Amino acid sequence: MRFLIDTNDGFHERVNEQELIKWGSSLGLGIEMTLSDAIQSLENYGYKVERLEEKEILGE
C-alpha cells in the first residue's frame, strides 16, 4: 500500500506502510505503532494522510 502525506505547507511525500509508521513514530510517542496509530498521530499533528489508489501509484 502507498500513501500520500500532505504537511499543509506545500510538502507532499509518497510513502509505503513502513515509512508511514516511521513518520508517525517520529511525531508520536516514539513507540512501536500500528499503521492506524501512525495515521492518527500524523492527523493529530495536522497532516493529511491519503491512501493512494493503484492507478495513482502507476502514474508516479
C-alpha positions as CSV (number, residue, x, y, z in Angstrom):
1,M,0.0,0.0,0.0
2,R,1.2,3.5,-0.7
3,F,0.1,6.7,1.0
4,L,0.4,10.4,0.3
5,I,1.4,12.6,3.3
6,D,0.5,16.3,3.0
7,T,2.1,18.5,5.6
8,N,-0.1,21.5,4.7
9,D,2.9,23.7,4.0
10,G,3.4,22.7,0.4
11,F,5.3,19.5,1.1
12,H,3.9,16.2,-0.2
13,E,5.6,12.8,0.2
14,R,4.6,9.4,-1.2
15,V,5.5,6.6,1.2
16,N,4.9,3.0,1.8
17,E,3.4,1.5,5.0
18,Q,6.8,1.1,6.8
19,E,7.8,4.7,6.0
20,L,4.3,6.0,7.2
21,I,4.8,4.2,10.5
22,K,8.3,5.9,10.8
23,W,6.7,9.3,10.2
24,G,4.0,8.6,12.8
25,S,6.5,7.4,15.4
26,S,8.7,10.5,15.0
27,L,5.7,12.7,15.7
28,G,4.0,10.4,18.2
29,L,5.4,8.9,21.4
30,G,8.2,7.1,19.6
31,I,6.8,3.8,20.5
32,E,6.1,0.9,18.1
33,M,3.0,1.8,16.2
34,T,0.4,0.1,14.0
35,L,-0.5,1.7,10.7
36,S,-3.7,3.1,12.2
37,D,-1.7,4.6,15.1
38,A,0.7,6.2,12.7
39,I,-2.1,7.7,10.6
40,Q,-3.8,9.1,13.7
41,S,-0.6,10.5,15.0
42,L,0.1,12.4,11.7
43,E,-3.5,13.6,11.5
44,N,-3.4,14.8,15.1
45,Y,-0.3,16.8,14.2
46,G,-2.2,18.5,11.4
47,Y,-1.0,16.4,8.4
48,K,-3.3,14.8,5.9
49,V,-2.8,11.2,5.0
50,E,-4.4,9.7,1.9
51,R,-4.3,6.2,0.7
52,L,-3.2,6.1,-3.0
53,E,-5.2,4.0,-5.4
54,E,-3.4,1.6,-7.7
55,K,-3.9,3.9,-10.8
56,E,-2.4,6.9,-8.9
57,I,0.7,4.7,-7.9
58,L,1.2,3.7,-11.5
59,G,1.1,7.4,-12.6
60,E,4.0,8.4,-10.3
